[in-house]
């Protein structure tokens, strides 16, 4: 058992963000208020002693001492609770920061290894558990010392009753520890079913349209019932262990207590104990029993929290299959020249891109086209440094992109996706992420063709967008996203099939938008719209991960069968597979 707890504490120290000063203060205040609590039965027994001896003056003095101890206990306990709240808040904030940093540096494999439900439950509840564990460690340490102190005090009056109390505590601790291990075993199983349920509900919520269209409800309900049955099964086992811990263990307590009272009466009647000693032993037996419960509670919480520690470690210690480190180049005045040199990309032994080479000049508009699976999206992922090429290099202004610092590169290359993410806050706050300057925001929104619409809203730029901007159309959401991308002042803009969610009226503005963007940016766009292909200075045609043709739109039809087919085909896809 002790080996397990040593492992639990080792794992905790590795992952927790503790403020050492606050932890030491927490330990001190816990020790202080528990010392006051430990002194109460002893002083109370002295009051009984002086009363039986007829020494009222000494009795009154010890009543005053007892009151002072009560007061000291309350003050120390109050300070302990304050320190505890400060410590939890500090740890909670630091772990959130670490989790956020990890989340922004994960790769595609992360969601395959860690379910979304597990991730959300970890962020929502496990952080709190780990934050509170420092208090449980203080409780464990100080409670153990209290039990030792109780046994020492009782031994000064009766070694026999000390052994009896030790036996009672041993039986109680054994039963509770056994029950807690069973309870924790099934609690972990119910947590996993919670994760499964959260992931399942999230998937259903994201695919409601398909769920209704394809009548998936009967099969989905079957899956839900299966999760519920497993949860119910584990929960029943967990409750049985709880009953053993919280109810059955008291049988041993009352058996020992009755036996103790009988022996104390015998000793008292035979004159072997004075009344104050009898009161003291009874009080400390009750105290020792409560302390042992506190001890088991603390050890159980530590055991339970270890599961939370492991869940957090699983996320924080996740290492991307292809870690992509940033460099130190901090050149801010860039032109936006892009070059792919012999780029190949292999994922899970499958070749995605094969020896791709091309250049994009500053202030040039280049369209990347091809049928689904050609590798277009992967080119963007490489440019955004979401993946690392298996072979070759990508240059920005003749410098390998891996040499740039994170701040410079992310401010130099920006993307507008076909399904943009909008935060559940005001339009202005969404734009503030890129640039808080109000004049720049208005200018960017005018460029994106969304300013006039925003002005028609009752609160204008202060209008709160619902989750995923569901209170505006898909086209309006897309144009707000494009305005945000423009605000980044990046030299290179990546437009990932931005017309997918646009209504016909909004889509007519896109050609004008691209012409405006070209004045100050290098624009690379993925598109399946012939009218946008014709706007490009050059078109790069991809076919099965290779460049089939490169050229001006009006000359490509003769060179590329794929390009000819794309001019007369409009593939319908809700998220093109690269």
PEVENGI-V748401 format. One line per field, one symbol per residue. ss: DSSP state (~ for helix, > for strand, _ for the rest). phi: phi as a letter, one per 40 degrees, with the letter a starting at -180 (. if undefined). burial: 1 if it has 16 or more other ideal C-beta (glycine too) atoms within 10 Angstrom, else 0. Layout:
ss: ???
phi: ???
burial: ???
This chain:
ss: _~~~~~~~~~~~~~~____~~~~~~~~~~~~~~~~~~~~~~~~~~~~~~~~~___~~~~~~~~~~~~~~~~~~~~~~~~~~~~~~~~~~~~~~~~~~~~~~~~______~~~~__~~~~~~~~~~~~~~~~~~~~~~~~~~~~~~~~~~~~~~~~___~~~~~~~~~~~~~~~~~~~~~~~~~~~~~~~~~~~~~~~~~~~~~~~~_~~~~~~___~~~~~~~~~~~~~~~~~~~~~~~~~~~~~~~~~~~~~~~~~~~~~~~~~~~~~_____~~~~~~~~~~~~~~~~~~~~~~~~~~~~~~~~~~~~~~~~~~____________>________>>>>>>>>>>__>>>>>>>>>>>____>>>>>______~~~~~~~~_______>>>>>>__>>~~~>_~~~~~~~>>>>_________>~~~~~~_____~~~~~~~~~~~__~~~~~~___~~~_>__~~~____~~~~~~~~~~~~~~____>>>>>_______~~~~__~~~~~~~~~___>>>>>___~~~~____>>>>>>__>>>>>>_~~~~~~~_~~~~~~~___________
phi: .ccccccdccccccbcbccdcccccccccccccccdccccccccccccdccccgccccccdccccccccdccdccccccccccdccccccccccccccccccccbcbccdcccbccccccccccbccccccccccccccccccccccdcdccccccbaccccccccccccccccccccccccccdccccccccdccccccccccccbdccdcccfcddccccccccccccccccccccccccccccbcccdcccccccccccccccccccgcbccccdccccccccccccccccccdcccccccccccdccccdccccbdcbdbcccbcbcccbcgcbacbfcbbbbfgbcbbbfcbabbcdgbbbbbbicdgchcccccdcccgcbbccagabbbfgbdcccccdcccccbbbbbccbccbccacdcccccdcacccccccccccccgbcccdcccdbfccccccdffccbccccccccccdcccccgccbbbbcfccdcccdccccccdcdccccccbbcbbbcabcdccdccccabbcbafgbccabicdcbcdccbcdcccccbbbdcaciccc
burial: 00000001101100111110011011101111111111101111111111000000001001000100100110011011001100110111011001100000011001000110111011100110111111111111011101101110110011001101100110011011101101110110111111111111000100000010000000000001001000100100110011011000100010011001001100100000110111111111101110111111111111111111101100100000000001001000010111111010101000011101010100111111111001111111111111111001010110101111000110111111110101000111011101100001111110111110110000001000100010011111111111111111011111111111110001100100110011001111111110011011011111101011111010010001011001000000000101
